């Protein structure tokens, strides 16, 4: 090899630091020490860090202890064939460039070396200009490969971020967000911040306002363990062509609440009154805060110059530097995070603040640039939108429930007013009817009975009996009207329910025997209620009479009582003909009647008496036939205590 060493620096046209990365060096491998030392001196004169090796073992020893950017490899070595060494170099260090040195200008050998991984070749002898040209061209090509790789990674990372934001936007635009769904989105955002394909931060913590906005408390976190798991899941997700949110759901199953990052975030609790705390400052001032250690000093300082939306311009930045001194960070926060360099980014909407996201690189200690902070703010804005969306949705649900309850209350009030008006009109009409009709009807009935005793003619007697019977029915209707008007006047006393019901059943005993109705009675003797005995007897008499009348061909009348929850429910069950569904909803209306259920005032009276005692009344048809009428009444104080579960 011919090498002219004199005047070497005049051949240098590009600085080594523009061709190599920090700590990298070149290695000249040749068994001829004169050639090896001459080339090493030449490359050193060019400004490169260079070492020489006389064999393959010396080469690999150098590669084990330092980063190698380029190897000038002689094809003929004493211990191994240079082509086999080339293959091992390529396998061990794919990013290292290799220039083969051959003693013979054989194009076939050169092409085979390039196919096996060599970047270029030189035929011996070679001049300084040839060495300079090949080394520079090879390193420039290698640098371009790295730049292209970095650009490709940046494009892929940008695609990842866009993909994340796209999925989140679809999620927020196609569904109302419950609390669980918001947590999924927030965790997805933290994954995007920490994923290698995303922003690549080591950890991300989310703290939210809680306790009615009185405290900033840790909520979610993604740390190195979940970060690595997310990378694995993301690769599987891409292979299966699933969505980003599918990955997050898988991550929620594998990264439990007991991870180190989640244990850390649960320790973050700051009252909003602590306005000097940097977390609260970021929240209140709605600006990102960058925390770092300056010049290795112990005090941790705060760079508050960065604002969401691109920061200050030059003049504003200089003004901020003059106006704002670095602010110490609470030791407690440093102790919780175990890191003294991080960024706090606020979450907020025009209406309110929500919390903060804290990101750091506690593992790699990689610097955090303003561009990275801008990217975090982009993710934070999506988190803020999701939280605002959820708050609006929950607030809308609360308003809807309030409106629904108000509507129901208005309907109840309207029904009460209508019922009150109807009862008032009915009361006035009943009072007038009772006053105007009772005495004439009583006179007609009385005269008919007197004439019936004095007449022997069978035909006349038959007509007089009809007059007497119908007059009695009119008198009963008048009594029902009078009772309906007067039910508000109660004489309340303690009543043994079983005794009252037995005495009332006796009043329909004759009708039961006539219709072939059997009685089943299941009422405990210990049940007592507070009420007007006469009104209660009147109420149950109507129910018993209606039930017996419905069983004209025989049946079973069942009376049972059950005490629970401070009230007793008395059920009157018959096996009669029942009632058509269209009649049930009107059966308790005044003057509504069917052939079976009497004058039309009975069930209205029952309902009014039950309500006057603080209870209620309901009835239903049974599928197998018959009706069940149920009256609920409050228990007396002693029985309430006994019936309590």
C-alpha positions in Angstrom: 0.0 0.0 0.0 1.3 3.5 -0.9 0.4 6.1 1.8 1.7 9.7 1.8 1.6 10.9 5.4 2.8 14.4 4.9 0.3 17.2 4.5 -2.6 15.0 5.6 -4.9 17.6 7.1 -5.3 19.4 3.7 -7.4 16.4 2.6 -9.9 16.8 5.4 -13.2 18.2 3.9 -15.7 17.2 6.7 -15.4 17.2 10.5 -15.4 13.8 12.2 -18.1 14.9 14.7 -20.4 15.3 11.8 -19.8 11.7 10.7 -19.6 9.8 14.0 -21.7 9.6 17.1 -20.3 10.3 20.5 -17.8 7.7 21.7 -17.5 5.9 18.3 -14.2 5.0 16.7 -12.6 3.4 13.7 -10.6 0.1 13.7 -7.9 -0.8 11.1 -7.4 -4.5 10.9 -4.2 -5.7 9.0 -1.5 -8.2 9.9 1.2 -5.9 8.3 2.2 -3.4 11.1 3.6 -0.9 8.7 0.4 -0.6 6.8 -1.7 -0.7 10.0 0.2 2.0 11.8 0.4 4.2 8.7 -3.3 4.1 8.1 -4.0 4.6 11.8 -1.8 7.7 11.8 -3.5 9.0 8.7 -7.0 8.6 10.2 -5.9 10.1 13.5 -4.6 13.1 11.5 -8.1 13.4 10.0 -9.4 13.8 13.6 -10.9 10.3 14.1 -10.4 8.1 17.2 -8.8 5.1 15.7 -7.3 1.8 16.9 -5.3 -0.9 15.1 -5.7 -4.7 15.2 -3.4 -7.4 13.7 -5.9 -10.2 14.0 -9.6 -11.0 14.2 -9.3 -11.8 18.0 -7.8 -8.3 18.6 -10.7 -6.8 16.5 -13.4 -8.5 18.5 -11.7 -7.5 21.8 -11.9 -3.9 20.7 -15.5 -4.3 19.7 -16.3 -5.7 23.1 -15.0 -2.7 25.0 -16.0 0.2 22.8 -18.4 1.4 20.0 -17.1 0.8 16.5 -18.3 2.9 13.6 -16.1 1.6 10.8 -13.8 -1.3 10.3 -11.0 -1.3 7.6 -10.7 -5.1 7.3 -7.9 -6.9 5.4 -9.2 -9.9 3.6 -6.2 -12.0 4.5 -5.6 -12.3 8.2 -3.2 -14.8 9.9 -5.8 -16.4 12.2 -9.0 -16.3 10.0 -10.2 -15.6 6.5 -11.3 -12.0 6.3 -14.6 -12.9 4.7 -15.6 -15.1 7.6 -14.6 -12.2 10.0 -16.8 -9.9 7.9 -19.9 -12.1 8.5 -19.3 -12.2 12.3 -18.8 -8.4 12.4 -22.1 -7.8 10.5 -23.9 -10.2 12.9 -22.5 -8.7 16.1 -22.7 -5.1 15.1 -25.1 -4.5 12.2 -24.7 -0.7 12.5 -20.9 -0.8 12.0 -19.6 0.0 8.5 -17.0 -2.4 6.9 -14.5 -1.5 4.2 -12.6 -4.5 2.9 -8.9 -4.3 1.9 -7.9 -6.7 -0.8 -4.5 -7.4 -2.2 -5.9 -8.2 -5.7 -8.2 -6.0 -7.7 -10.7 -8.9 -8.2 -14.2 -7.5 -9.0 -15.8 -10.9 -8.2 -14.3 -11.0 -4.7 -15.3 -7.4 -4.1 -18.9 -8.1 -5.1 -19.1 -11.2 -2.9 -17.8 -9.2 0.0 -20.5 -6.5 -0.6 -23.2 -9.1 -0.8 -22.0 -10.5 2.5 -22.3 -7.1 4.2 -19.3 -5.0 3.3 -20.1 -1.3 2.5 -17.1 -0.8 0.2 -13.7 -2.2 -0.7 -10.1 -0.9 -1.5 -7.5 -2.7 -3.5 -4.0 -2.5 -2.3 -1.9 -0.4 -2.8 -4.1 2.6 -2.0 -3.3 6.3 -1.7 -4.3 8.7 1.1 -6.9 10.4 -1.2 -8.5 7.0 -1.9 -8.6 6.1 1.8 -10.0 9.5 2.7 -12.6 9.4 0.0 -13.8 5.8 0.8 -13.9 6.4 4.6 -15.7 9.7 4.2 -18.2 8.3 1.7 -18.9 5.2 3.8 -19.4 7.2 7.0 -21.6 9.7 5.2 -23.7 6.8 3.9 -23.9 5.3 7.4 -24.9 8.7 8.8 -27.7 9.0 6.2 -28.9 5.5 7.1 -29.2 6.5 10.7 -30.9 9.8 9.8 -33.4 7.9 7.6 -34.0 5.5 10.4 -34.6 8.3 12.8 -36.9 10.0 10.4 -38.8 6.7 9.9 -39.1 6.3 13.6 -40.4 9.9 13.9 -42.9 9.2 11.2 -44.0 6.0 12.9 -44.3 7.7 16.2 -46.3 10.6 14.7 -48.5 8.0 13.1 -48.9 6.3 16.5 -49.9 9.6 18.1 -52.3 10.4 15.3 -53.8 7.0 15.6 -54.2 7.3 19.4 -55.9 10.7 19.0 -58.1 9.4 16.2 -59.3 6.5 18.3 -60.0 8.8 21.3 -61.9 11.3 19.1 -64.0 8.5 17.7 -64.7 7.2 21.2 -65.7 10.7 22.4 -67.8 11.5 19.3 -69.8 8.3 19.1 -70.7 7.6 22.8 -71.7 9.3 25.9 -68.9 8.8 28.4 -69.6 7.2 31.7 -67.0 7.3 34.6 -65.6 3.9 33.5 -65.3 4.9 29.9 -63.5 8.2 30.9 -61.0 6.1 32.9 -60.4 4.0 29.8 -59.7 7.1 27.7 -57.4 8.6 30.4 -55.4 5.4 30.7 -55.2 5.3 26.9 -53.7 8.9 27.0 -51.2 7.9 29.6 -50.2 4.9 27.4 -49.8 7.2 24.4 -47.5 9.4 26.5 -45.3 6.6 27.8 -45.4 4.2 24.8 -42.1 3.9 22.8 -44.1 4.6 19.7 -45.7 7.6 21.3 -43.9 10.3 23.4 -41.6 7.7 25.0 -41.7 9.1 28.6 -40.7 6.7 31.3 -43.7 7.4 33.6 -47.0 9.3 33.5 -49.1 10.2 36.5 -52.7 11.6 36.5 -54.0 13.5 39.5 -57.6 14.7 39.6 -59.6 17.1 41.7 -61.8 15.2 44.1 -63.8 15.7 47.3 -65.9 18.4 45.6 -62.9 20.1 44.2 -61.1 20.5 47.6 -58.2 18.2 46.9 -55.9 17.1 44.1 -55.6 13.3 44.4 -53.7 10.7 42.4 -55.9 8.8 40.1 -54.1 6.7 37.4 -50.5 6.0 36.5 -48.4 4.2 33.9 -44.8 3.2 34.8 -42.0 1.1 33.3 -43.7 -2.2 34.0 -46.9 -1.2 32.3 -44.8 0.6 29.6 -43.1 -2.7 28.7 -46.3 -4.6 28.8 -48.0 -2.0 26.6 -45.2 -2.4 24.0 -45.8 -6.1 23.9 -49.6 -5.7 23.7 -49.3 -3.0 21.0 -47.3 -5.4 18.8 -49.9 -8.1 19.2 -52.6 -5.6 18.6 -51.1 -4.5 15.4 -50.6 -8.1 14.2 -54.3 -8.8 14.9 -55.3 -5.5 13.4 -57.2 -4.4 16.5 -57.8 -0.8 17.7 -55.8 1.2 20.2 -58.6 1.0 22.8 -58.5 -2.8 22.6 -54.8 -2.5 23.7 -55.8 -0.3 26.6 -58.4 -2.8 27.8 -55.9 -5.6 27.6 -53.4 -3.4 29.5 -56.0 -2.7 32.3 -56.2 -6.5 32.9 -52.4 -7.0 33.1 -51.3 -3.8 34.9 -53.1 -4.0 38.3 -53.5 -1.3 40.9 -50.5 -2.7 42.9 -47.9 -1.7 40.3 -45.2 0.7 41.6 -46.5 3.6 39.6 -50.0 3.2 41.0 -48.7 2.9 44.5 -46.8 6.2 43.9 -49.8 8.1 42.4 -52.0 7.1 45.3 -49.7 9.0 47.6 -50.3 12.3 45.8 -52.8 14.3 47.8 -52.6 18.1 47.8 -55.3 20.4 49.2 -56.3 23.1 46.7 -55.6 25.7 49.5 -51.9 25.0 49.2 -51.5 27.6 46.4 -47.7 27.5 46.6 -47.5 23.8 45.6 -46.4 23.5 42.0 -49.2 21.1 41.2 -51.8 23.6 42.4 -50.0 26.4 40.7 -50.1 24.6 37.4 -53.8 23.8 37.9 -54.7 27.4 38.9 -52.6 29.2 36.4 -53.4 26.7 33.6 -49.8 26.5 32.4 -47.2 23.7 32.1 -44.4 23.8 34.7 -41.0 22.2 34.0 -39.1 21.1 37.1 -35.3 20.4 36.9 -32.1 20.4 39.0 -29.8 23.3 38.0 -26.1 22.8 37.8 -26.2 19.8 40.1 -27.3 21.9 43.1 -29.6 20.4 45.7 -32.4 22.9 45.3 -34.9 21.8 42.6 -35.9 24.8 40.5 -38.9 25.4 38.4 -38.9 26.7 34.8 -42.3 28.4 34.5 -41.7 30.0 31.1 -43.5 27.4 29.1 -47.1 28.0 28.4 -49.7 25.8 26.7 -50.0 26.7 23.0 -46.4 27.3 22.1 -44.9 29.3 25.0 -43.7 32.9 25.0 -42.0 34.9 22.2 -38.5 36.2 22.8 -39.4 39.4 24.5 -42.0 37.8 26.7 -39.5 35.1 27.6 -36.9 37.7 28.7 -39.6 39.5 30.7 -40.7 36.3 32.3 -37.1 35.5 33.2 -36.8 38.9 34.9 -40.1 38.7 36.6 -40.2 35.2 37.9 -37.5 33.7 40.1 -37.0 29.9 40.1 -39.4 28.4 42.8 -38.4 25.5 45.1 -40.4 22.3 44.8 -41.8 20.6 47.9 -39.4 17.9 49.2 -42.5 15.7 49.8 -43.3 15.7 46.1 -39.7 14.9 45.2 -39.7 12.0 47.7 -43.0 10.6 46.4 -41.9 10.7 42.7 -38.3 9.7 43.4 -37.3 12.1 40.7 -36.2 15.7 40.6 -36.8 16.4 36.9 -40.3 16.3 35.5 -43.1 18.3 33.8 -46.5 19.2 35.2 -49.2 19.8 32.5 -52.7 21.0 33.6 -56.1 19.6 32.5 -58.8 22.1 32.1 -61.7 23.4 30.1 -63.1 26.9 29.7 -65.5 26.2 32.5 -63.3 24.5 35.1 -60.0 22.8 36.0 -59.8 19.0 36.3 -56.3 18.0 37.3 -52.7 17.6 36.2 -50.5 15.1 34.3 -47.0 14.6 35.6 -44.4 13.0 33.2 -40.7 12.2 33.8 -37.8 10.1 32.5 -36.7 8.8 35.8 -35.2 5.6 34.3 -33.4 6.9 31.2 -32.8 10.5 32.5 -33.4 11.7 28.9 -33.8 15.5 28.7 -37.4 16.9 28.2 -37.6 19.4 25.4 -40.2 22.1 24.8 -41.3 20.1 21.8 -42.0 17.1 24.0 -44.0 19.3 26.4 -46.0 20.6 23.5 -46.8 17.0 22.5 -47.9 16.2 26.1 -50.2 19.2 26.1 -51.8 17.8 22.9 -52.6 14.6 24.8 -53.7 16.6 27.8 -56.1 18.5 25.7 -57.7 15.3 24.6 -57.9 14.2 28.3 -59.6 17.5 29.2 -62.1 17.1 26.4 -62.9 13.5 27.6 -63.4 14.7 31.2 -65.5 17.7 30.1 -67.6 15.4 27.8 -68.2 13.1 30.8 -69.1 15.9 33.1 -71.6 17.3 30.6 -73.1 13.9 30.1 -73.4 13.2 33.8 -74.8 16.7 34.4 -77.3 16.2 31.6 -78.4 12.9 33.2 -78.8 14.6 36.6 -81.0 17.3 34.9 -83.0 14.7 33.1 -83.7 12.8 36.3 -84.6 16.1 38.1 -87.0 17.0 35.2 -88.5 13.5 35.3 -89.0 13.7 39.0 -90.5 17.1 38.7 -92.8 15.9 36.0 -93.9 13.0 38.2 -94.5 15.3 41.1 -96.5 17.6 38.9 -98.5 14.7 37.7 -99.1 13.6 41.2 -100.1 17.1 42.3 -102.4 17.4 39.3 -104.1 14.0 40.1 -104.5 15.1 43.7 -106.1 18.4 42.6 -108.4 16.6 40.2 -109.3 14.0 42.9 -109.8 16.8 45.4 -112.1 18.7 43.1 -114.1 15.6 42.3 -114.5 14.7 45.9 -115.4 18.2 46.8 -118.1 18.3 44.1 -119.2 14.8 45.1 -119.4 15.8 48.7 -121.5 18.9 47.9 -123.8 16.8 45.7 -124.0 14.0 48.2 -125.0 16.4 51.0 -127.7 17.9 48.9 -128.9 14.4 47.7 -128.9 13.0 51.2 -130.9 16.1 52.5 -133.3 16.1 49.6 -133.9 12.4 49.0 -133.4 10.5 52.3 -136.7 11.6 53.9 -139.0 11.1 50.9 -137.4 7.7 50.2 -137.8 6.7 53.9 -141.4 7.8 53.7 -142.0 5.8 50.5 -140.4 2.7 52.0 -142.3 3.0 55.3 -145.7 3.4 53.6 -145.0 0.5 51.3 -144.2 -1.7 54.3 -147.4 -0.6 56.2 -149.5 -1.4 53.1 -147.8 -4.8 52.6 -149.0 -5.8 56.1 -152.6 -4.7 55.3 -153.0 -6.1 51.8 -154.0 -9.7 51.1 -154.0 -9.5 47.3 -150.9 -11.4 46.1 -150.3 -9.3 43.0 -150.5 -6.0 45.0 -148.2 -7.5 47.7 -145.7 -8.4 45.0 -145.6 -4.8 43.8 -145.4 -3.5 47.3 -142.4 -5.7 48.1 -140.6 -4.4 45.0 -141.2 -0.8 46.2 -139.9 -1.8 49.7 -136.8 -3.5 48.2 -135.9 -0.7 45.9 -136.5 1.9 48.6 -134.1 0.0 50.8 -131.4 0.1 48.0 -131.9 3.8 47.6 -131.4 4.2 51.4 -128.2 2.1 51.2 -126.9 4.4 48.4 -127.8 7.4 50.5 -125.9 5.9 53.5 -122.9 5.2 51.3 -122.9 8.8 50.0 -123.2 10.1 53.6 -120.4 7.9 54.8 -118.2 8.9 51.8 -118.6 12.6 52.8 -118.0 12.0 56.5 -114.9 9.7 56.4 -112.6 12.5 57.4 -114.0 12.6 60.9 -112.2 9.7 62.6 -112.5 8.5 66.2 -109.1 6.8 66.5 -108.3 4.2 69.1 -106.2 1.0 69.3 -108.0 -1.8 67.4 -107.2 -5.6 67.6 -107.4 -6.4 63.9 -108.3 -10.1 64.1 -111.3 -9.3 66.4 -112.6 -6.6 64.1 -112.3 -8.8 61.0 -114.1 -11.7 62.7 -117.0 -9.5 63.8 -117.3 -8.0 60.4 -117.3 -11.4 58.6 -120.3 -12.4 60.8 -122.3 -9.7 59.0 -122.0 -11.5 55.7 -122.3 -15.0 57.2 -125.9 -15.5 56.0 -125.0 -14.5 52.4 -122.0 -16.9 52.5 -124.2 -19.8 53.6 -126.7 -18.9 50.9 -124.1 -18.8 48.1 -122.1 -21.8 49.4 -119.0 -19.8 50.2 -116.3 -21.2 52.6 -114.2 -19.0 54.8 -110.4 -19.3 55.4 -109.2 -17.0 58.1 -105.4 -16.4 58.7 -105.0 -13.3 60.9 -102.8 -13.2 64.0 -104.4 -12.2 67.3 -101.4 -10.0 68.1 -101.8 -7.5 65.3 -103.1 -4.1 66.3 -103.7 -0.8 64.4 -104.7 2.7 65.3 -108.0 3.6 63.7 -111.7 4.3 63.8 -113.3 0.9 64.5 -116.6 1.8 62.7 -114.9 3.1 59.6 -112.6 0.1 59.5 -115.5 -2.2 59.9 -117.4 -0.4 57.2 -114.4 -0.7 54.8 -113.9 -4.4 55.3 -117.7 -5.0 55.2 -117.7 -3.6 51.6 -114.8 -5.8 50.6 -116.4 -9.0 52.1 -119.8 -8.2 50.6 -118.3 -7.6 47.2 -116.3 -10.9 47.4 -119.3 -12.9 48.4 -121.5 -11.4 45.7 -118.9 -12.4 43.1 -119.1 -16.1 44.2 -122.9 -16.7 43.6 -122.1 -20.3 42.7 -119.9 -21.0 45.7 -116.2 -20.5 46.4 -113.6 -19.7 49.0 -113.2 -16.4 50.8 -109.7 -16.0 52.2 -108.8 -13.3 54.7 -105.2 -13.1 55.7 -103.0 -10.4 57.3 -99.2 -10.0 57.1 -97.2 -7.4 59.2 -93.9 -6.1 57.9 -92.0 -2.8 57.7 -94.3 -0.9 60.0 -97.6 -1.8 58.3 -100.0 -4.6 58.0 -101.4 -5.8 54.7 -104.9 -7.3 54.8 -105.7 -9.4 51.7 -109.3 -10.3 50.8 -109.1 -13.1 48.3 -112.1 -14.6 46.4 -112.5 -17.2 43.8 -115.4 -15.5 42.0 -115.9 -14.3 38.4 -113.3 -11.6 38.6 -113.4 -8.3 36.7 -112.5 -7.4 33.1 -109.2 -5.7 32.7 -110.8 -2.6 31.2 -112.9 -2.2 34.4 -110.1 -2.6 36.9 -108.5 0.8 36.5 -111.9 2.5 37.1 -113.3 0.2 39.7 -112.5 2.6 42.6 -114.0 5.6 40.9 -117.1 7.0 42.5 -120.3 5.8 40.8 -118.5 3.2 38.7 -120.2 -0.1 39.0 -120.6 -3.5 37.4 -123.2 -6.1 37.9 -121.1 -7.9 40.5 -119.6 -5.0 42.4 -122.6 -3.2 43.9 -123.8 0.4 44.0 -120.6 2.0 42.7 -119.6 3.7 45.9 -118.2 0.8 47.8 -114.6 0.6 46.5 -114.3 4.4 46.4 -115.3 4.4 50.0 -112.8 1.6 50.8 -110.0 3.6 49.1 -110.9 6.8 51.0 -111.1 5.2 54.4 -107.8 3.4 53.9 -106.1 6.7 52.9 -107.7 8.5 55.8 -106.0 6.0 58.1 -102.6 6.6 56.4 -102.7 3.4 54.4 -103.6 2.4 50.9 -105.9 0.2 48.8 -105.3 -1.9 45.7 -106.8 -4.8 43.9 -106.0 -7.2 41.0 -107.4 -10.0 39.0 -106.0 -13.5 39.5 -105.0 -15.6 36.4 -107.0 -18.5 37.6 -110.1 -16.3 38.3 -111.2 -14.1 41.1 -109.9 -11.0 42.7 -107.5 -10.0 45.5 -108.2 -6.7 47.3 -105.4 -5.5 49.6 -105.6 -2.9 52.3 -102.5 -1.6 54.0 -102.7 0.1 57.4 -100.0 1.4 59.7 -99.3 -0.8 62.7 -99.7 0.5 66.3 -96.4 1.5 67.9 -95.9 -1.8 69.8 -96.5 -3.9 66.7 -94.1 -1.7 64.6 -91.3 -2.6 66.9 -92.3 -6.3 66.7 -92.5 -6.3 62.9 -89.1 -4.6 62.4 -86.7 -7.0 60.6 
